[in-house]
Amino acid sequence: MGLPWWFAAPLSLVVLLVLVVAAGQLRLLPGLENPFGTETEDRTGPAVLKSVQDMSRYEAASGNFQVVVDLDKDARFLPDAVRGNRTLFVGTGSVGAYVDLGALDKDAVAVTEDRKGATLRLPRAHLKKPDLDVERSYVVARERGLLDRVGDAFSGNPGDEQEVRKVAVKHIGKAAEESDLVGRAESNTRRMLENLLRSLGFEDVSVTFTGKP
């Protein structure tokens, strides 16, 4: 016994639409695109310039760092399968080192009478805040307890990586402090100023750094 026409016609139409969508998704028919595919349209307004600052820092060195963050959050008296969150995150970022040349006073530069010698006293180099590269940082694995999974289902931002990113930034900053990045920045600054002053005719050039490192 065949299907009634009022049921067979809509059913045939649905099957046809499914076949068209499948062909578009699987690229079975060249040139056929999915008629129900989504399109992305950027409706963002133009960026607005809020402020302009003159730069007086000499960016003398930059270091690239990578850290594997293992963040484990447990709940008291509950097993990890019920309540717990462990995330493995690879954080990649950079830290720059600079010498501030805009805060020099009149005594920072001394020139001999014959203008063949020059002495410069500069402040010590400083580290910039770590800059986490979000495109090269990623979650390797995430384990969550049952209650955490339920909470993520009702959360507006499931799988939030904000906390683990902060931990990565902290460790990258610490690694930069323990590295020779500051010393490299001072060495590069000294070399740059010595070459610059010698190109202006100075023969005896001395560049020193004062203050706390």
C-alpha positions as CSV (number, residue, x, y, z in Angstrom):
1,M,0.0,0.0,0.0
2,G,1.5,3.3,-1.1
3,L,1.8,6.5,0.9
4,P,-1.0,9.1,0.6
5,W,0.0,11.9,-1.9
6,W,-0.5,14.5,0.9
7,F,2.3,12.7,2.9
8,A,4.5,11.5,0.1
9,A,5.0,14.9,-1.6
10,P,6.3,16.8,1.5
11,L,8.5,13.7,2.4
12,S,10.0,13.7,-1.1
13,L,10.7,17.4,-0.8
14,V,12.5,16.9,2.5
15,V,14.6,14.1,1.1
16,L,15.6,16.2,-1.9
17,L,16.7,19.1,0.4
18,V,18.7,16.7,2.5
19,L,20.5,15.3,-0.6
20,V,21.2,18.9,-1.9
21,V,22.7,19.9,1.4
22,A,24.8,16.7,1.7
23,A,26.1,17.2,-1.9
24,G,27.1,20.7,-1.0
25,Q,28.8,19.8,2.2
26,L,30.7,16.8,0.7
27,R,31.6,18.7,-2.5
28,L,30.0,15.8,-4.6
29,L,28.9,18.3,-7.2
30,P,31.5,20.8,-8.3
31,G,30.3,24.4,-8.0
32,L,27.4,23.5,-5.8
33,E,27.4,25.3,-2.5
34,N,25.3,24.5,0.5
35,P,22.2,26.7,0.2
36,F,21.8,26.6,3.9
37,G,25.4,27.4,4.8
38,T,26.1,30.3,7.1
39,E,27.7,33.5,6.0
40,T,29.9,35.8,8.2
41,E,29.4,39.5,7.9
42,D,31.7,41.9,9.9
43,R,29.5,44.8,11.2
44,T,32.2,46.2,13.4
45,G,32.4,50.0,13.4
46,P,35.6,51.9,12.6
47,A,38.3,52.0,15.3
48,V,38.5,55.3,17.2
49,L,41.8,56.9,18.1
50,K,41.6,57.6,21.8
51,S,45.0,59.1,22.5
52,V,48.5,59.6,21.1
53,Q,51.7,59.3,23.1
54,D,55.2,60.3,22.1
55,M,57.6,57.4,22.6
56,S,61.0,58.1,24.3
57,R,61.9,54.5,24.9
58,Y,64.6,52.7,23.0
59,E,63.3,49.1,22.5
60,A,66.6,47.4,22.8
61,A,65.8,43.7,23.1
62,S,63.0,41.2,23.1
63,G,62.7,37.6,24.3
64,N,60.3,34.9,23.2
65,F,59.1,32.5,25.9
66,Q,56.9,29.4,26.1
67,V,55.4,27.7,29.2
68,V,53.2,24.7,29.7
69,V,50.7,25.6,32.4
70,D,49.2,22.7,34.5
71,L,46.4,24.2,36.5
72,D,44.6,21.8,38.8
73,K,41.6,23.0,40.8
74,D,40.2,20.5,43.3
75,A,37.3,20.6,45.8
76,R,37.5,19.5,49.3
77,F,35.8,16.2,50.2
78,L,34.7,15.6,46.6
79,P,36.4,13.4,44.0
80,D,37.7,14.9,40.8
81,A,35.1,13.1,38.8
82,V,32.4,15.1,40.6
83,R,34.0,18.5,41.2
84,G,37.4,19.4,39.7
85,N,39.0,21.2,36.8
86,R,42.4,20.5,35.4
87,T,43.8,22.3,32.3
88,L,47.0,21.9,30.3
89,F,47.7,25.1,28.5
90,V,50.7,26.0,26.2
91,G,51.3,29.8,26.6
92,T,53.6,31.5,24.1
93,G,54.5,35.2,24.5
94,S,57.2,37.8,24.3
95,V,58.7,40.3,26.7
96,G,60.5,43.5,25.6
97,A,63.2,45.3,27.3
98,Y,63.7,49.1,26.9
99,V,65.8,52.0,28.1
100,D,63.9,55.2,28.9
101,L,65.7,58.1,27.2
102,G,63.0,60.6,27.9
103,A,63.8,61.1,31.6
104,L,67.5,62.2,31.2
105,D,68.5,65.3,33.0
106,K,71.2,67.8,31.9
107,D,73.9,66.0,33.8
108,A,73.3,62.7,32.0
109,V,75.5,63.8,29.1
110,A,79.0,65.3,29.4
111,V,81.1,66.4,26.5
112,T,84.8,67.4,26.6
113,E,85.9,70.8,25.6
114,D,87.6,69.5,22.4
115,R,84.3,67.7,21.6
116,K,86.2,64.5,21.0
117,G,84.9,62.7,24.2
118,A,81.4,62.1,25.5
119,T,80.1,60.4,28.6
120,L,76.5,59.3,28.9
121,R,74.8,58.1,32.1
122,L,71.6,56.3,31.5
123,P,68.9,54.6,33.7
124,R,68.9,50.9,33.8
125,A,66.9,48.9,31.4
126,H,63.4,47.8,32.3
127,L,61.1,45.0,31.2
128,K,57.8,45.5,29.6
129,K,54.7,43.6,30.5
130,P,54.5,40.2,29.0
131,D,52.6,40.0,25.8
132,L,50.7,36.7,25.3
133,D,50.3,35.6,21.7
134,V,46.8,34.3,21.7
135,E,47.1,32.8,18.2
136,R,50.1,30.6,19.3
137,S,48.7,29.7,22.7
138,Y,46.2,26.9,23.1
139,V,44.7,24.3,25.4
140,V,46.2,20.9,25.2
141,A,43.8,19.0,27.4
142,R,41.0,19.8,29.9
143,E,39.5,17.5,32.5
144,R,36.3,18.6,34.3
145,G,34.2,17.0,36.9
146,L,30.4,16.4,36.5
147,L,29.4,19.6,38.4
148,D,31.8,21.7,36.4
149,R,30.4,20.3,33.1
150,V,26.9,21.2,34.2
151,G,28.0,24.7,35.2
152,D,29.7,25.2,31.8
153,A,26.5,24.2,30.1
154,F,24.7,27.1,31.8
155,S,27.6,29.6,31.7
156,G,27.8,32.4,29.2
157,N,31.5,31.7,28.7
158,P,32.1,27.9,28.8
159,G,35.7,26.8,28.9
160,D,36.9,30.2,30.0
161,E,40.7,30.5,29.6
162,Q,41.2,33.8,31.3
163,E,42.6,32.3,34.5
164,V,45.0,30.0,32.8
165,R,46.2,32.8,30.6
166,K,47.0,34.9,33.6
167,V,49.1,32.1,35.1
168,A,51.0,31.8,31.8
169,V,51.7,35.5,31.7
170,K,52.9,35.4,35.3
171,H,55.4,32.6,34.5
172,I,56.6,34.2,31.3
173,G,57.2,37.5,33.2
174,K,59.2,35.6,35.9
175,A,61.2,33.8,33.3
176,A,62.1,37.1,31.7
177,E,63.2,38.5,35.0
178,E,65.5,35.6,35.5
179,S,67.0,35.8,32.0
180,D,69.7,38.1,30.7
181,L,67.2,40.2,28.8
182,V,67.9,43.4,30.8
183,G,71.6,43.0,30.3
184,R,71.2,42.3,26.6
185,A,69.1,45.5,26.3
186,E,71.7,47.6,28.0
187,S,74.5,46.1,25.8
188,N,72.5,46.9,22.7
189,T,71.8,50.4,23.8
190,R,75.4,51.1,24.6
191,R,76.5,49.8,21.2
192,M,73.9,51.9,19.4
193,L,74.9,55.1,21.2
194,E,78.6,54.5,20.8
195,N,78.2,54.0,17.0
196,L,75.9,57.0,16.7
197,L,78.3,59.4,18.6
198,R,81.4,58.1,16.7
199,S,79.6,58.7,13.5
200,L,79.2,62.4,14.7
201,G,82.9,62.7,15.2
202,F,83.4,61.7,18.9
203,E,86.4,59.4,19.4
204,D,86.1,58.6,23.1
205,V,82.6,57.5,24.1
206,S,81.6,56.1,27.5
207,V,78.0,54.8,28.2
208,T,77.2,53.7,31.7
209,F,74.0,52.7,33.4
210,T,73.0,53.9,36.9
211,G,70.3,52.9,39.4
212,K,68.9,49.7,40.5
213,P,68.6,46.9,37.9
